[in-house]
Amino acid sequence: MIALDWGTTRARAFLISESGEVLERRSADQGIQSVPPGGFPAAFDAIAGDLRRASPDAAIVLAGMVGSRNGWIEAHYVACPASPEEIAAAGMKVTLADGSPATILPGLSCDEGAFDVMRGEETLIVGLRLADGIACLPGTHSKWARIEGGRITRFASFMTGEIYGLLRQHSILSRLAQEPSGDDAARGTADGLAAAARPGGLLNTAFASRSEVLAGRLPGGAVGPYLSALLVGHEVAGAQALLGRSDTVHLVADGALAQSYGAALAAAGIAATLTTPEAAFIAGVRRLFESVSA
Amino acid sequence: MIALDWGTTRARAFLISESGEVLERRSADQGIQSVPPGGFPAAFDAIAGDLRRASPDAAIVLAGMVGSRNGWIEAHYVACPASPEEIAAAGMKVTLADGSPATILPGLSCDEGAFDVMRGEETLIVGLRLADGIACLPGTHSKWARIEGGRITRFASFMTGEIYGLLRQHSILSRLAQEPSGDDAARGTADGLAAAARPGGLLNTAFASRSEVLAGRLPGGAVGPYLSALLVGHEVAGAQALLGRSDTVHLVADGALAQSYGAALAAAGIAATLTTPEAAFIAGVRRLFESVSA
C-alpha cells in the first residue's frame, strides 16, 4: 500500500509491503496549505506519482490535514470513544488523476470538559495497538490520549511546543538565553523539572529564569532547556490530571522530544515505552486499512 | 517635593505639596533606555526642569529603573524582609545639573524558592501603608507581595501580561481572535475564569479556545477576554500557593486591569481593595522620604 501523512506544511509518503516493511519513503514540502483548490490530484502525483506508477495495484490511504475543511475533501471528525473500525468506516473516497480510488482518513473529536480535535495523530495512536493505556504524542500542539478496550476514549491537546517557541524567541527571556554549552542542558533540564513541581505555576516559574540569570545563578545557555523542561513538566502534570494517573505512558517521539519527554516522565515517576512517529504511522495506517478492506 | 517614577520606557514626574496633594504632573517618553551615558542630569531637566525651577526648595526623589545598572547610578537591591526605613536608608545620592542633590530609591530582592527582584513596585507597596496583608500589582510582569508587621517579607513575579501579549498577537490563537463586540467580553471572561479552575493546566486550556471557536461554541471576539481571564486566574492561584491564602487582596491598578483582576479575585472568593498606581506611588514616595529626612 501507499500511505501519506499529509499535513499543513509537509507531506510524507510511504510504500509499504504486505508484511509492513517500508520499501520507499518520500518527504515533500507540499503541505495542504500550498495546494490550490482542485489541485490535490496533481499534488498527489507530484509527491507520490513515481511510487504509484511503480506499484499500480497498491491501495492508497491518506491521513492528516488532507481530510480537513481546507484539504482535498472534508472527512468529518469521529467522536470519542472511537474504535479503529469506527475511524476506518468514516474514511472518504477520492479519485486520483488516473481515475483510481484513494481513502482519506477522518480525525477525532472529544467533548469532555472542553471540545478538542485531532487529525493525523489518531492514526499513530491506533498504531500503538494498545488495549488499554495512555499515549503521548509531543509536538507544537502535543496530544495525550486514553485508550480503553482498544478504543480511544478521551484525548487532550497542549500547546507546549508553540509556547516554548514564543518564550524562547519572542519574550524578554529570549534576550538572555544563549546556545547551551558544557552541562547547560543538563542543568537547565534539572532546574526546569524541579520548578515545574514548585507552587507558583508556569507564569511565575518561567519568569524566574530571568532573575536567576541576572543574579548569576543560572547560565544563559541553560535558559532554553529550563523553559523546555518546565513546560513539559507542566504538560505531564496537566495530562495526568485530565486523563488519570498511569504508571506507564506510551510515548510516540524521536530525537530531542523523546529525550525531554522521557526525562519529564521519569521525574514524575512514570515509566515510558518509546515508538517512533514513523513506526506508529505505518502500524496505524495498516491497522485502519485492514478495517477499510475487511 | 518632586517625585519621579522613572522606568525603562517612560518617566512620570509629580510635584507634591506637603499635605500630599499632586500640584502638577508630567509624563515623558524619556525612559532610561533612551538616556545616553552621563545624560541623566540633562534628562531630568527635560522631564521636570520646569517643576524644579518653579519650586527650587522641593526635595527630589527618583524611583524605578533609574536606580538599575543601566540607570543614573546603581542602587543595590535591599533583601526581603525589608521595612520602609530600610528601603529609604539604601537610597543613593546623585547631583542634578544645578548642583542640588536628589535621592534614588533602591529595589528589593527576595530569595525564597527562586530569586526575584523588583524596582519601582516597592514604592507603591509601601504606599499602601499596610501593617499586614497581600498586595497585587498587575502588569506586564505582575508583582505580588506579602506584608507582615509593616515589612515586605516576600514577593513573586508573574509574566502574565507578557504571555497574554504573545498569545494574543503571535500564536495560532491570534488568527481567530477578533475585537470583542456585544457580550463577547463577559462571555470570554466567564469561560476563561472557569477554565482556570479546570484540571489540565494553562497549556491545555489556552489551546481549548481554538477548538471551541472552530466548533462554533465561542465567538472569535471572546478569545482575547478568555485568554486574559485564564491567565489572571492562574496568576491568582499561583500567588495564593506561594504567599498563602488571604481573604482580602490589596490591588494597585486602574482601568481594564482593575476590572480583570477584580473579576478573577471575586471568582476565587477573595475580596479586593483598590488603589490607583498614582495614589500608591505618591503615598509611597512620601512615606519613604519621611524616613530619608528623619
Contacts between the chains, C-beta under 8 A, distances in Angstrom:
chain1	res1	chain2	res2	distance
A	113	B	198	6.0
A	113	B	199	7.8
A	113	B	200	7.0
A	113	B	208	8.0
A	114	B	195	7.2
A	114	B	198	7.7
A	114	B	204	8.0
A	114	B	205	7.0
A	114	B	208	3.8
A	114	B	211	6.7
A	114	B	212	6.3
A	115	B	208	7.3
A	115	B	211	4.7
A	115	B	212	5.6
A	115	B	215	4.8
A	115	B	217	6.2
A	116	B	208	6.8
A	116	B	211	5.1
A	117	B	211	5.5
A	117	B	214	7.2
A	117	B	215	7.9
A	141	B	172	7.8
A	141	B	207	6.3
A	156	B	200	6.2
A	156	B	204	5.5
A	157	B	204	6.6
A	157	B	207	5.0
A	157	B	208	7.7
A	157	B	211	7.4
A	158	B	201	7.9
A	158	B	203	4.2
A	158	B	204	5.1
A	158	B	207	6.7
A	159	B	171	7.4
A	159	B	172	7.5
A	159	B	203	5.6
A	159	B	204	8.0
A	159	B	206	5.9
A	159	B	207	4.2
A	160	B	203	5.2
A	162	B	171	6.0
A	162	B	172	6.4
A	163	B	163	7.8
A	163	B	166	7.9
A	163	B	167	8.0
A	163	B	171	7.7
A	163	B	203	6.4
A	163	B	206	7.7
A	166	B	163	7.9
A	166	B	166	4.4
A	166	B	167	7.5
A	166	B	170	5.9
A	166	B	171	6.3
A	167	B	163	7.9
A	167	B	166	7.6
A	170	B	166	5.9
A	170	B	170	5.8
A	171	B	159	7.4
A	171	B	162	6.0
A	171	B	163	7.7
A	171	B	166	6.4
A	172	B	141	7.9
A	172	B	159	7.5
A	172	B	162	6.4
A	195	B	114	7.2
A	198	B	113	6.0
A	198	B	114	7.7
A	199	B	113	7.9
A	199	B	238	7.0
A	199	B	241	3.6
A	199	B	242	5.4
A	200	B	113	7.0
A	200	B	156	6.2
A	200	B	238	4.7
A	200	B	239	7.7
A	200	B	241	6.1
A	200	B	242	4.6
A	201	B	158	7.8
A	201	B	202	7.5
A	201	B	234	5.5
A	201	B	235	7.5
A	201	B	237	6.6
A	201	B	238	3.4
A	201	B	241	7.2
A	202	B	201	7.5
A	202	B	202	5.4
A	202	B	203	7.7
A	202	B	234	7.2
A	202	B	238	8.0
A	203	B	158	4.2
A	203	B	159	5.6
A	203	B	160	5.2
A	203	B	163	6.5
A	203	B	202	7.7
A	203	B	231	6.8
A	203	B	234	5.9
A	203	B	235	5.4
A	203	B	238	6.1
A	204	B	114	7.9
A	204	B	156	5.5
A	204	B	157	6.6
A	204	B	158	5.1
A	204	B	159	8.0
A	204	B	235	8.0
A	204	B	238	5.2
A	204	B	239	7.8
A	204	B	242	6.8
A	205	B	114	7.0
A	206	B	159	5.9
A	206	B	163	7.7
A	207	B	141	6.3
A	207	B	157	5.0
A	207	B	158	6.7
A	207	B	159	4.2
A	208	B	113	7.9
A	208	B	114	3.7
A	208	B	115	7.4
A	208	B	116	6.8
A	208	B	157	7.7
A	211	B	114	6.7
A	211	B	115	4.7
A	211	B	116	5.1
A	211	B	117	5.5
A	211	B	157	7.4
A	212	B	114	6.3
A	212	B	115	5.6
A	214	B	117	7.2
A	215	B	115	4.8
A	215	B	117	7.9
A	217	B	115	6.3
A	231	B	203	6.8
A	234	B	201	5.5
A	234	B	202	7.2
A	234	B	203	5.9
A	235	B	201	7.5
A	235	B	203	5.5
A	235	B	204	8.0
A	237	B	201	6.6
A	238	B	199	7.0
A	238	B	200	4.7
A	238	B	201	3.4
A	238	B	202	7.9
A	238	B	203	6.1
A	238	B	204	5.2
A	239	B	200	7.7
A	239	B	204	7.9
A	241	B	199	3.6
A	241	B	200	6.1
A	241	B	201	7.1
A	242	B	199	5.4
A	242	B	200	4.6
A	242	B	204	6.8
